[in-house]
Amino acid sequence: MARNKKPLPLLESVTIEAIAAEGKSLFHWQDLVVFVPFCVPGDVCDVQIRRKKHSYAEGEVVRFITYSKVRAIPFCKHFGVCGGCKWQNLPYEEQLKFKQQQVYDQLHRIGKVELPEFHPILGSVKTQEYRNKLDFGCANKRWLTTEQLKDETLLKDTPAIGFHITGAFDKILPIEKCWLMDDLHNQIRNKILEYAKSNNLSFFDLRQQTGLLRDVIIRNSASGEWMVIVQIHIDHSGDQEMINGQWSKVKGLLQHIADEFPQITSLLYLDNQKCNDTIGDQEILVFKGKDHIFELMEDLKFKVGPKSFYQTNTEQAYHLYSVAREFAGLTGNELVYDLYTGTGTIANFVAKKAKKVIGIEYVPEAIEDAKINSQINGIENTLFFAGDMKDILTDDFIREYGRPDVIITDPPRAGMHPDVVKTILNAVPERIVYVSCNPATQARDLQLLDVQYKVSEVQPVDMFPHTPHVENVVLLIKK
């Protein structure tokens, strides 16, 4: 017989004490730390405990009694439900303070290496409309808040385009206006929803893997170009007439978008039959315009395709890469290895100050773009290789192409593979510039590199205002 669980308590008039990880705040109750979202230090509120473990608990604010003096008014109507911008209620100056502290704590606690005094964090030039890319899911069932559940007219299945809800993978929070990107993207997304509903296009059901309209990706660039990628899911189980009918609806939608928004210079689509929405292994087709847009940085142009990685905060990316280039200390005589080069943005950005730059990246399409980016900018001192980093960057590779004077590495959130760290140590460059989107894994890797290198400079950079995410650039020099 199952044991009856004790009901979790409602804690009254608690005071939020501090900012915690993942955009949450915390207070102490009994011997536990309680994590609570969507509040700030100094708030006094009633908190319902939702989950209790041995060393911590998770709660939810059910009533604010008094608001903290350290609080900003959220500018987005979706705040508190959408989990995308969890710190809109925290003034930007306070966000930067915590991000600086977060980098410091993780490098000290996890890295356990000797550290210099940190440079003050570089805040984002823009705190709204700073992104150049957003990805919206489509679903046949929208997410309903507690209040909306009381409205019987909303209880039927209602399609939506928006963001996935944490903990409810098959439901989408409908987004009317997002402040993260130029407002044209809101117009495009809302027009797609309006047309799809008016013309009976089915929306995707993640559980059943059925439905036509699946995902919408919108990108723009400093060059003024716009890319829209519409991801669909054709039901191929019926006869040809049924399949043709689905394609006819898709083409009708795409033509409508093209007619309504002449600003779109790259309108693309794909039929994804997989269980997930990733497009790296999919064939992407052009409906209108080109299969790419161009991004601008300093005096360079970068080709960005539908599968290309490019930093999503264009203006702040320039400051991030400027720090990396400065830390590299190039004089024009160095051989530079750019690891995890993506579309060669950093490689081409530093090339004019180096003798030669070799870029390595896992995604073949990105490497082809990197080569093109060198060509269109007249850069002749770069060389690019595609493949798994740990398989390409070997001692034999270094013997063939030369021992690097400087290594710039910008790995994904998981950090560097231990074999890559080992090869870097064997290569013995004079300088290592480590760009990271996850200071925790960066700290782990710094500990591995500590046998031969010391941390010389640390520069946090905020790429994502109103979120807990922070980038960090570290310069390591040989001991």
The 8 nearest C-alpha neighbors of each residue, nearest first, counted from 0:
[[1, 2, 3, 4, 5, 6, 7, 51],
 [2, 0, 3, 4, 5, 6, 7, 51],
 [3, 1, 4, 0, 5, 6, 7, 51],
 [2, 4, 1, 5, 6, 0, 7, 8],
 [5, 3, 2, 6, 7, 1, 51, 50],
 [4, 6, 7, 3, 8, 2, 51, 50],
 [5, 7, 4, 8, 3, 48, 9, 49],
 [6, 8, 48, 5, 49, 9, 47, 50],
 [9, 7, 48, 10, 47, 6, 49, 46],
 [8, 10, 47, 46, 48, 11, 7, 45],
 [11, 9, 46, 45, 47, 8, 13, 12],
 [10, 12, 45, 13, 9, 46, 44, 47],
 [13, 11, 44, 45, 43, 14, 10, 64],
 [12, 14, 43, 44, 11, 45, 15, 10],
 [15, 13, 43, 42, 41, 16, 12, 44],
 [14, 16, 40, 26, 41, 42, 25, 17],
 [17, 15, 40, 26, 25, 14, 41, 18],
 [16, 18, 40, 25, 24, 15, 19, 26],
 [17, 19, 24, 23, 25, 40, 39, 20],
 [20, 18, 24, 23, 25, 17, 22, 21],
 [19, 21, 22, 23, 18, 467, 24, 101],
 [22, 20, 23, 467, 19, 468, 466, 85],
 [21, 23, 467, 20, 85, 86, 19, 466],
 [24, 22, 36, 19, 35, 21, 20, 34],
 [25, 23, 18, 19, 35, 17, 34, 36],
 [24, 26, 34, 33, 17, 35, 15, 16],
 [25, 27, 16, 15, 33, 32, 28, 14],
 [28, 26, 32, 31, 33, 29, 25, 30],
 [27, 29, 31, 30, 32, 26, 33, 13],
 [28, 30, 31, 27, 32, 33, 55, 26],
 [31, 29, 28, 32, 27, 54, 55, 53],
 [32, 30, 55, 28, 54, 29, 27, 33],
 [31, 33, 27, 55, 26, 56, 28, 34],
 [32, 34, 56, 57, 25, 26, 55, 27],
 [35, 33, 25, 57, 24, 58, 23, 56],
 [34, 36, 58, 24, 23, 59, 25, 57],
 [35, 37, 23, 38, 24, 59, 22, 34],
 [38, 36, 79, 85, 23, 35, 39, 86],
 [39, 37, 36, 24, 42, 35, 40, 88],
 [38, 40, 42, 24, 41, 15, 89, 70],
 [41, 39, 15, 16, 17, 42, 18, 67],
 [40, 42, 67, 15, 14, 39, 43, 16],
 [43, 41, 67, 66, 15, 40, 14, 39],
 [44, 42, 14, 65, 64, 13, 12, 63],
 [45, 43, 63, 12, 64, 13, 62, 46],
 [44, 46, 11, 62, 12, 10, 61, 60],
 [47, 45, 60, 10, 59, 61, 9, 58],
 [46, 48, 9, 59, 58, 49, 10, 8],
 [47, 49, 58, 7, 8, 50, 57, 9],
 [50, 48, 58, 57, 47, 7, 59, 51],
 [49, 51, 57, 56, 48, 52, 58, 7],
 [52, 50, 56, 55, 57, 49, 53, 48],
 [51, 53, 55, 54, 56, 50, 31, 57],
 [52, 54, 55, 51, 31, 56, 30, 32],
 [55, 53, 31, 52, 32, 56, 30, 51],
 [54, 56, 32, 31, 52, 33, 53, 51],
 [57, 55, 51, 33, 50, 52, 32, 34],
 [58, 56, 34, 50, 33, 49, 48, 35],
 [57, 59, 48, 49, 35, 47, 46, 34],
 [58, 60, 47, 46, 35, 61, 48, 36],
 [59, 61, 46, 62, 45, 47, 44, 58],
 [60, 62, 46, 45, 59, 47, 63, 44],
 [63, 61, 45, 44, 60, 64, 46, 43],
 [62, 64, 44, 65, 43, 45, 66, 61],
 [63, 65, 44, 43, 62, 66, 12, 45],
 [66, 64, 43, 63, 42, 67, 44, 41],
 [67, 65, 42, 43, 68, 63, 64, 41],
 [66, 68, 41, 42, 69, 70, 65, 40],
 [69, 67, 70, 66, 41, 42, 71, 40],
 [70, 68, 67, 89, 41, 40, 71, 39],
 [69, 71, 89, 88, 68, 67, 90, 39],
 [70, 72, 88, 89, 90, 73, 87, 69],
 [71, 73, 88, 74, 70, 87, 89, 90],
 [74, 72, 87, 88, 75, 71, 78, 76],
 [73, 75, 72, 76, 87, 78, 178, 88],
 [76, 74, 77, 78, 73, 178, 177, 176],
 [75, 77, 78, 74, 73, 176, 79, 175],
 [76, 78, 75, 81, 80, 79, 174, 177],
 [79, 77, 80, 75, 76, 81, 73, 84],
 [78, 80, 81, 37, 77, 82, 85, 36],
 [81, 79, 78, 77, 82, 144, 172, 164],
 [82, 80, 77, 83, 78, 79, 172, 164],
 [81, 83, 85, 84, 80, 79, 165, 78],
 [82, 84, 81, 85, 466, 78, 465, 162],
 [85, 83, 465, 466, 86, 82, 87, 78],
 [84, 86, 22, 466, 82, 87, 83, 465],
 [87, 85, 465, 89, 88, 84, 466, 22],
 [86, 88, 73, 465, 89, 85, 84, 71],
 [87, 89, 71, 73, 86, 70, 72, 90],
 [88, 90, 70, 71, 86, 87, 91, 93],
 [91, 89, 71, 93, 92, 70, 94, 88],
 [90, 92, 94, 93, 89, 95, 465, 464],
 [91, 93, 95, 94, 90, 96, 89, 122],
 [94, 92, 96, 91, 90, 95, 97, 89],
 [95, 93, 91, 97, 92, 96, 98, 90],
 [94, 96, 98, 92, 93, 97, 99, 91],
 [97, 95, 93, 99, 94, 98, 100, 92],
 [96, 98, 100, 94, 99, 95, 101, 93],
 [99, 97, 101, 95, 100, 96, 94, 102],
 [100, 98, 96, 97, 102, 101, 120, 95],
 [99, 101, 97, 103, 98, 102, 104, 96],
 [100, 102, 98, 104, 103, 99, 97, 105],
 [103, 101, 105, 99, 100, 104, 438, 106],
 [102, 104, 100, 101, 106, 105, 107, 99],
 [105, 103, 101, 107, 102, 106, 108, 100],
 [106, 104, 108, 102, 107, 109, 439, 103],
 [105, 107, 442, 110, 103, 104, 109, 108],
 [108, 106, 111, 104, 105, 110, 109, 103],
 [107, 109, 105, 104, 106, 111, 110, 442],
 [110, 108, 105, 106, 442, 111, 107, 443],
 [109, 111, 442, 106, 446, 443, 112, 107],
 [112, 110, 107, 109, 108, 446, 106, 113],
 [113, 111, 110, 114, 446, 107, 449, 445],
 [112, 114, 111, 454, 115, 453, 107, 110],
 [113, 115, 454, 112, 116, 455, 107, 453],
 [116, 114, 117, 455, 456, 454, 113, 457],
 [115, 117, 118, 114, 457, 456, 455, 119],
 [118, 116, 457, 115, 458, 119, 456, 103],
 [117, 119, 458, 457, 120, 116, 459, 456],
 [120, 118, 117, 121, 458, 459, 99, 460],
 [119, 121, 459, 460, 99, 122, 118, 458],
 [122, 120, 460, 461, 459, 119, 123, 458],
 [123, 121, 461, 120, 460, 124, 95, 462],
 [122, 124, 125, 461, 315, 462, 126, 121],
 [123, 125, 122, 315, 126, 314, 129, 121],
 [126, 124, 123, 129, 127, 128, 314, 464],
 [125, 127, 464, 129, 123, 124, 128, 465],
 [128, 126, 129, 179, 125, 178, 180, 464],
 [129, 127, 180, 179, 181, 178, 130, 126],
 [128, 130, 127, 125, 312, 180, 179, 126],
 [129, 131, 312, 180, 311, 132, 179, 128],
 [132, 130, 219, 311, 218, 220, 312, 180],
 [131, 133, 218, 130, 217, 311, 219, 134],
 [134, 132, 217, 216, 135, 218, 131, 130],
 [133, 135, 216, 215, 217, 136, 132, 214],
 [136, 134, 161, 215, 162, 214, 216, 160],
 [135, 137, 214, 161, 160, 162, 213, 215],
 [138, 136, 160, 213, 214, 159, 203, 202],
 [139, 137, 203, 202, 140, 159, 158, 204],
 [138, 140, 158, 202, 203, 204, 157, 156],
 [141, 139, 156, 157, 158, 138, 170, 142],
 [140, 142, 171, 159, 170, 157, 158, 172],
 [141, 143, 172, 171, 170, 140, 144, 173],
 [144, 142, 147, 148, 141, 145, 172, 146],
 [143, 145, 147, 146, 148, 142, 80, 149],
 [144, 146, 148, 147, 143, 149, 150, 142],
 [147, 145, 144, 148, 149, 150, 143, 153],
 [146, 148, 144, 149, 150, 143, 145, 153],
 [149, 147, 145, 150, 146, 143, 144, 154],
 [148, 150, 147, 146, 151, 145, 154, 153],
 [151, 149, 147, 148, 152, 153, 154, 146],
 [152, 150, 154, 153, 149, 148, 155, 147],
 [151, 153, 150, 154, 155, 149, 148, 147],
 [154, 152, 151, 155, 150, 147, 148, 157],
 [155, 153, 151, 152, 156, 148, 150, 157],
 [156, 154, 153, 157, 152, 151, 140, 141],
 [155, 157, 140, 139, 154, 158, 141, 153],
 [156, 158, 140, 141, 139, 155, 159, 153],
 [159, 157, 139, 140, 138, 141, 202, 156],
 [158, 160, 173, 141, 138, 137, 171, 161],
 [161, 159, 137, 173, 136, 135, 174, 138],
 [160, 162, 173, 174, 135, 172, 136, 171],
 [163, 161, 172, 171, 135, 136, 164, 173],
 [162, 164, 171, 170, 172, 168, 165, 136],
 [163, 165, 167, 171, 166, 172, 168, 170],
 [166, 164, 167, 163, 168, 82, 81, 170],
 [165, 167, 168, 164, 163, 169, 170, 82],
 [168, 166, 164, 165, 169, 170, 163, 171],
 [167, 169, 170, 166, 163, 164, 165, 205],
 [168, 170, 205, 167, 206, 171, 204, 138],
 [171, 169, 142, 141, 140, 168, 167, 163],
 [170, 172, 163, 141, 142, 162, 161, 138],
 [171, 173, 142, 162, 161, 141, 174, 163],
 [174, 172, 161, 159, 160, 171, 141, 175],
 [173, 175, 161, 176, 172, 160, 177, 162],
 [174, 176, 173, 177, 189, 185, 161, 77],
 [177, 175, 174, 185, 178, 75, 182, 76],
 [176, 178, 179, 174, 185, 175, 180, 75],
 [179, 177, 128, 180, 127, 176, 75, 182],
 [178, 180, 128, 127, 177, 130, 129, 181],
 [181, 179, 128, 130, 178, 129, 182, 131],
 [180, 182, 128, 183, 184, 179, 178, 129],
 [183, 181, 184, 185, 180, 186, 178, 128],
 [184, 182, 186, 185, 181, 187, 180, 188],
 [183, 185, 187, 182, 186, 188, 181, 217],
 [186, 184, 188, 182, 183, 187, 176, 189],
 [185, 187, 183, 189, 184, 188, 190, 182],
 [188, 186, 184, 190, 185, 189, 191, 183],
 [189, 187, 191, 185, 190, 186, 184, 192],
 [188, 190, 192, 186, 191, 187, 185, 193],
 [189, 191, 193, 187, 192, 188, 186, 194],
 [192, 190, 188, 194, 189, 193, 195, 187],
 [193, 191, 189, 195, 190, 194, 196, 188],
 [192, 194, 190, 196, 191, 195, 189, 197],
 [195, 193, 197, 191, 196, 192, 198, 190],
 [196, 194, 200, 192, 198, 197, 193, 199],
 [195, 197, 199, 193, 194, 198, 192, 200],
 [198, 196, 194, 195, 199, 193, 200, 192],
 [197, 199, 195, 196, 200, 194, 248, 193],
 [200, 198, 196, 197, 195, 201, 194, 248],
 [199, 201, 195, 198, 196, 211, 202, 248],
 [200, 202, 210, 211, 199, 212, 203, 139],
 [201, 203, 139, 212, 210, 138, 211, 137],
 [202, 204, 210, 138, 213, 209, 212, 139],
 [205, 203, 209, 208, 207, 206, 139, 138],
 [206, 204, 208, 169, 207, 203, 209, 138],
 [205, 207, 204, 208, 169, 209, 203, 168],
 [206, 208, 209, 204, 205, 203, 210, 169],
 [209, 207, 205, 204, 206, 203, 210, 274],
 [210, 208, 204, 207, 203, 211, 205, 232],
 [209, 211, 203, 202, 201, 204, 212, 232],
 [210, 212, 232, 201, 231, 202, 203, 233],
 [213, 211, 202, 231, 203, 210, 201, 137],
 [212, 214, 137, 231, 203, 230, 211, 232],
 [213, 215, 136, 230, 137, 135, 229, 212],
 [216, 214, 229, 135, 228, 134, 230, 136],
 [217, 215, 134, 228, 227, 133, 135, 229],
 [216, 218, 227, 133, 132, 226, 228, 134],
 [219, 217, 132, 226, 131, 225, 227, 133],
 [220, 218, 225, 131, 224, 226, 132, 223],
 [221, 219, 294, 222, 223, 224, 131, 293],
 [220, 222, 223, 294, 295, 219, 313, 224],
 [223, 221, 220, 224, 294, 295, 293, 219],
 [224, 222, 221, 220, 225, 219, 262, 293],
 [225, 223, 219, 220, 222, 264, 292, 263],
 [224, 226, 219, 263, 264, 218, 265, 262],
 [227, 225, 265, 218, 217, 266, 263, 219],
 [226, 228, 217, 266, 216, 267, 265, 218],
 [229, 227, 267, 216, 268, 215, 266, 230],
 [230, 228, 268, 215, 214, 267, 231, 227],
 [229, 231, 214, 269, 213, 268, 215, 270],
 [232, 230, 212, 213, 270, 211, 271, 269],
 [231, 233, 211, 270, 271, 272, 210, 213],
 [232, 234, 211, 235, 270, 231, 245, 242],
 [235, 233, 236, 232, 242, 237, 209, 211],
 [234, 236, 237, 233, 242, 238, 239, 241],
 [235, 237, 234, 238, 242, 241, 233, 239],
 [238, 236, 235, 241, 242, 239, 234, 240],
 [239, 237, 241, 240, 242, 236, 235, 243],
 [238, 240, 242, 241, 243, 237, 235, 244],
 [239, 241, 243, 242, 238, 244, 237, 245],
 [242, 240, 244, 239, 243, 238, 237, 245],
 [241, 243, 239, 245, 244, 240, 235, 246],
 [244, 242, 246, 240, 245, 241, 239, 247],
 [243, 245, 247, 241, 242, 246, 240, 248],
 [246, 244, 248, 242, 247, 243, 249, 241],
 [247, 245, 249, 243, 248, 244, 250, 242],
 [246, 248, 244, 250, 245, 249, 243, 251],
 [249, 247, 251, 245, 246, 250, 252, 244],
 [248, 250, 246, 252, 251, 247, 253, 245],
 [251, 249, 253, 247, 252, 248, 254, 246],
 [250, 252, 248, 254, 249, 253, 247, 255],
 [251, 253, 255, 249, 250, 254, 248, 256],
 [254, 252, 250, 256, 255, 251, 257, 249],
 [255, 253, 257, 251, 256, 252, 250, 258],
 [254, 256, 252, 258, 253, 257, 259, 251],
 [257, 255, 253, 259, 254, 258, 260, 252],
 [256, 258, 254, 255, 260, 259, 261, 253],
 [259, 257, 255, 256, 260, 254, 261, 253],
 [260, 258, 256, 257, 255, 261, 187, 254],
 [261, 259, 262, 257, 258, 263, 256, 187],
 [260, 262, 263, 257, 258, 259, 264, 256],
 [263, 261, 260, 264, 225, 224, 223, 257],
 [264, 262, 225, 261, 265, 226, 260, 266],
 [265, 263, 288, 225, 224, 262, 226, 289],
 [264, 266, 226, 288, 289, 263, 290, 287],
 [267, 265, 287, 227, 286, 226, 228, 285],
 [268, 266, 285, 228, 286, 284, 227, 265],
 [267, 269, 229, 228, 284, 230, 283, 285],
 [270, 268, 283, 230, 271, 284, 231, 282],
 [269, 271, 231, 232, 230, 233, 272, 268],
 [270, 272, 232, 273, 269, 231, 230, 281],
 [271, 273, 232, 270, 274, 233, 275, 231],
 [274, 272, 275, 271, 276, 277, 208, 232],
 [273, 275, 272, 276, 208, 205, 271, 277],
 [276, 274, 273, 277, 271, 272, 205, 278],
 [275, 277, 278, 274, 273, 214, 271, 213],
 [276, 278, 275, 279, 280, 281, 273, 271],
 [277, 279, 281, 280, 276, 306, 271, 282],
 [280, 278, 281, 306, 277, 362, 282, 305],
 [279, 281, 278, 282, 277, 306, 283, 271],
 [282, 280, 278, 279, 283, 271, 269, 270],
 [283, 281, 269, 284, 280, 278, 270, 279],
 [282, 284, 269, 268, 281, 267, 285, 305],
 [285, 283, 268, 267, 269, 286, 282, 290],
 [286, 284, 267, 287, 290, 266, 268, 283],
 [285, 287, 267, 266, 284, 268, 288, 253],
 [288, 286, 266, 285, 265, 289, 267, 264],
 [287, 289, 265, 264, 266, 290, 286, 285],
 [290, 288, 265, 291, 264, 287, 285, 292],
 [289, 291, 265, 285, 304, 288, 267, 292],
 [292, 290, 304, 289, 303, 265, 302, 305],
 [291, 293, 303, 302, 224, 304, 294, 226],
 [294, 292, 302, 301, 303, 300, 222, 295],
 [293, 295, 301, 220, 300, 221, 222, 302],
 [296, 294, 300, 221, 299, 222, 301, 293],
 [295, 297, 299, 298, 300, 317, 294, 301],
 [296, 298, 299, 295, 317, 300, 348, 321],
 [299, 297, 296, 300, 295, 376, 348, 301],
 [298, 300, 296, 297, 295, 376, 301, 348],
 [301, 299, 295, 294, 293, 296, 376, 302],
 [302, 300, 294, 293, 372, 303, 295, 299],
 [301, 303, 293, 292, 372, 368, 294, 291],
 [304, 302, 292, 291, 307, 293, 301, 294],
 [303, 305, 291, 307, 306, 290, 302, 292],
 [304, 306, 307, 291, 303, 290, 228, 283],
 [307, 305, 304, 279, 308, 278, 364, 365],
 [308, 306, 304, 303, 365, 305, 309, 342],
 [309, 307, 341, 306, 310, 342, 365, 303],
 [308, 310, 311, 307, 303, 342, 341, 344],
 [309, 311, 312, 316, 313, 308, 131, 315],
 [310, 312, 131, 130, 313, 132, 309, 316],
 [313, 311, 130, 315, 129, 310, 314, 316],
 [314, 312, 316, 315, 311, 310, 131, 317],
 [315, 313, 316, 317, 312, 124, 318, 129],
 [314, 316, 318, 317, 312, 313, 123, 462],
 [317, 315, 319, 313, 318, 314, 312, 310],
 [316, 318, 315, 320, 319, 314, 321, 296],
 [317, 319, 321, 315, 316, 320, 322, 314],
 [320, 318, 316, 322, 321, 317, 315, 323],
 [319, 321, 323, 317, 322, 318, 316, 324],
 [320, 322, 318, 324, 323, 319, 317, 325],
 [323, 321, 325, 320, 319, 324, 326, 318],
 [322, 324, 320, 326, 321, 325, 327, 432],
 [325, 323, 321, 327, 322, 326, 349, 320],
 [324, 326, 322, 327, 323, 328, 321, 329],
 [325, 327, 323, 328, 324, 474, 322, 432],
 [328, 326, 324, 325, 329, 323, 432, 405],
 [329, 327, 326, 325, 330, 324, 430, 405],
 [330, 328, 327, 331, 352, 353, 333, 332],
 [329, 331, 332, 352, 328, 353, 333, 354],
 [332, 330, 353, 352, 354, 329, 333, 351],
 [331, 333, 354, 330, 353, 334, 329, 355],
 [334, 332, 354, 353, 404, 331, 335, 329],
 [333, 335, 355, 403, 404, 354, 356, 405],
 [334, 336, 356, 405, 403, 406, 333, 404],
 [335, 337, 406, 357, 356, 358, 403, 338],
 [338, 336, 358, 407, 340, 408, 346, 357],
 [337, 339, 408, 359, 340, 358, 336, 407],
 [340, 338, 360, 410, 359, 409, 341, 408],
 [339, 341, 343, 338, 360, 358, 359, 337],
 [342, 340, 343, 365, 360, 339, 308, 366],
 [343, 341, 369, 365, 368, 344, 366, 340],
 [342, 344, 369, 340, 346, 341, 345, 347],
 [343, 345, 347, 346, 342, 348, 340, 341],
 [344, 346, 348, 347, 343, 349, 320, 340],
 [347, 345, 343, 348, 344, 349, 337, 350],
 [346, 348, 350, 344, 349, 345, 343, 373],
 [347, 349, 345, 346, 350, 344, 351, 299],
 [348, 350, 347, 346, 352, 351, 324, 345],
 [351, 349, 347, 353, 352, 348, 346, 356],
 [350, 352, 353, 349, 348, 331, 347, 378],
 [351, 353, 331, 350, 349, 329, 330, 354],
 [354, 352, 331, 350, 333, 355, 351, 332],
 [353, 355, 332, 333, 331, 334, 380, 352],
 [356, 354, 380, 334, 353, 381, 335, 333],
 [355, 357, 335, 381, 336, 334, 350, 346],
 [356, 358, 382, 336, 383, 381, 337, 335],
 [359, 357, 337, 383, 340, 338, 336, 382],
 [358, 360, 384, 338, 340, 339, 383, 385],
 [361, 359, 339, 385, 340, 341, 362, 386],
 [360, 362, 386, 387, 385, 363, 388, 359],
 [361, 363, 365, 364, 360, 385, 366, 386],
 [364, 362, 366, 385, 365, 367, 361, 386],
 [365, 363, 367, 366, 362, 368, 306, 307],
 [364, 366, 342, 368, 362, 363, 367, 341],
 [365, 367, 369, 363, 368, 364, 342, 385],
 [366, 368, 364, 370, 369, 365, 371, 363],
 [367, 369, 371, 365, 366, 370, 342, 372],
 [368, 370, 342, 343, 366, 372, 367, 371],
 [371, 369, 367, 373, 372, 368, 366, 374],
 [370, 372, 374, 368, 373, 369, 375, 367],
 [373, 371, 369, 375, 370, 301, 374, 368],
 [372, 374, 378, 370, 376, 371, 375, 377],
 [375, 373, 371, 377, 376, 372, 378, 370],
 [374, 376, 372, 377, 373, 371, 300, 378],
 [375, 377, 373, 374, 378, 299, 372, 300],
 [378, 376, 374, 375, 373, 379, 372, 380],
 [377, 379, 373, 376, 380, 374, 381, 347],
 [380, 378, 381, 377, 373, 374, 382, 355],
 [379, 381, 355, 378, 356, 350, 354, 382],
 [382, 380, 356, 357, 379, 355, 383, 378],
 [381, 383, 357, 358, 356, 380, 384, 370],
 [384, 382, 358, 357, 359, 366, 381, 370],
 [383, 385, 359, 358, 360, 386, 366, 382],
 [386, 384, 360, 363, 361, 359, 366, 362],
 [385, 387, 361, 360, 388, 391, 384, 362],
 [386, 388, 361, 390, 389, 391, 360, 385],
 [387, 389, 391, 390, 392, 386, 361, 360],
 [388, 390, 419, 387, 392, 391, 418, 416],
 [389, 391, 387, 388, 392, 393, 386, 419],
 [392, 390, 388, 393, 389, 387, 386, 396],
 [391, 393, 389, 388, 390, 396, 419, 422],
 [394, 392, 396, 395, 391, 422, 397, 390],
 [393, 395, 397, 396, 398, 422, 392, 425],
 [396, 394, 398, 393, 397, 399, 392, 400],
 [397, 395, 393, 399, 394, 398, 392, 400],
 [396, 398, 401, 394, 400, 399, 395, 402],
 [397, 399, 395, 396, 401, 400, 394, 402],
 [400, 398, 396, 397, 401, 395, 394, 402],
 [401, 399, 397, 398, 396, 402, 357, 395],
 [402, 400, 397, 398, 399, 403, 334, 396],
 [401, 403, 397, 426, 404, 398, 400, 428],
 [404, 402, 334, 405, 335, 428, 336, 401],
 [403, 405, 428, 429, 334, 333, 335, 402],
 [406, 404, 335, 430, 428, 403, 431, 429],
 [405, 407, 336, 431, 335, 337, 432, 408],
 [408, 406, 432, 337, 431, 433, 336, 338],
 [407, 409, 338, 433, 337, 434, 410, 432],
 [408, 410, 434, 339, 435, 433, 338, 407],
 [411, 409, 414, 339, 408, 415, 435, 412],
 [412, 410, 413, 414, 409, 436, 435, 415],
 [413, 411, 437, 414, 436, 410, 440, 435],
 [414, 412, 411, 440, 415, 410, 437, 416],
 [413, 415, 440, 410, 412, 411, 441, 416],
 [414, 416, 410, 419, 417, 420, 413, 444],
 [415, 417, 419, 418, 420, 414, 389, 388],
 [418, 416, 420, 419, 421, 415, 444, 447],
 [419, 417, 421, 416, 420, 389, 422, 415],
 [420, 418, 422, 416, 389, 421, 417, 423],
 [421, 419, 417, 423, 418, 422, 424, 416],
 [420, 422, 418, 424, 419, 423, 417, 425],
 [421, 423, 425, 419, 424, 420, 426, 393],
 [424, 422, 426, 420, 425, 421, 419, 427],
 [425, 423, 421, 427, 422, 426, 420, 448],
 [424, 426, 422, 423, 427, 421, 394, 420],
 [427, 425, 423, 424, 428, 402, 422, 403],
 [426, 428, 424, 425, 423, 429, 403, 477],
 [429, 427, 404, 405, 430, 403, 426, 406],
 [428, 430, 404, 477, 405, 476, 427, 431],
 [431, 429, 476, 405, 428, 475, 406, 432],
 [430, 432, 406, 475, 405, 407, 474, 433],
 [431, 433, 407, 474, 473, 406, 408, 327],
 [432, 434, 408, 473, 472, 407, 409, 431],
 [435, 433, 472, 409, 471, 408, 432, 473],
 [436, 434, 471, 437, 470, 409, 441, 438],
 [435, 437, 470, 412, 469, 438, 471, 434],
 [436, 438, 412, 435, 439, 440, 441, 470],
 [439, 437, 441, 440, 442, 102, 435, 105],
 [438, 440, 442, 441, 437, 105, 443, 109],
 [441, 439, 443, 414, 442, 438, 437, 413],
 [440, 442, 438, 444, 439, 443, 445, 414],
 [443, 441, 110, 106, 445, 439, 440, 444],
 [442, 444, 440, 446, 110, 441, 445, 109],
 [445, 443, 447, 441, 446, 442, 448, 440],
 [446, 444, 448, 442, 447, 443, 449, 110],
 [445, 447, 110, 449, 444, 443, 448, 112],
 [448, 446, 444, 445, 449, 450, 443, 420],
 [447, 449, 445, 446, 450, 452, 451, 444],
 [448, 450, 452, 446, 451, 447, 445, 453],
 [451, 449, 448, 452, 447, 446, 453, 478],
 [452, 450, 449, 478, 477, 448, 453, 424],
 [453, 451, 477, 449, 478, 476, 475, 448],
 [452, 454, 475, 476, 478, 449, 455, 477],
 [453, 455, 475, 114, 474, 456, 476, 452],
 [454, 456, 474, 475, 453, 115, 476, 457],
 [457, 455, 474, 473, 454, 115, 458, 117],
 [456, 458, 473, 117, 472, 118, 474, 459],
 [457, 459, 472, 118, 471, 117, 120, 460],
 [460, 458, 471, 120, 470, 472, 121, 99],
 [461, 459, 121, 470, 120, 471, 462, 469],
 [462, 460, 469, 122, 123, 463, 470, 121],
 [461, 463, 315, 312, 123, 460, 469, 464],
 [462, 464, 461, 466, 468, 465, 469, 312],
 [463, 465, 466, 126, 462, 461, 123, 91],
 [466, 464, 86, 84, 87, 85, 463, 467],
 [467, 465, 84, 468, 464, 86, 85, 463],
 [466, 468, 22, 21, 469, 465, 98, 20],
 [469, 467, 466, 463, 470, 436, 461, 98],
 [468, 470, 461, 436, 98, 460, 462, 467],
 [471, 469, 436, 460, 435, 459, 461, 462],
 [470, 472, 459, 435, 460, 458, 434, 438],
 [473, 471, 434, 458, 433, 457, 459, 435],
 [472, 474, 457, 433, 456, 432, 475, 458],
 [475, 473, 432, 456, 455, 431, 454, 326],
 [476, 474, 454, 431, 453, 455, 430, 452],
 [475, 477, 430, 452, 453, 429, 478, 455],
 [478, 476, 452, 429, 451, 453, 430, 475],
 [477, 452, 451, 453, 476, 450, 449, 475]]
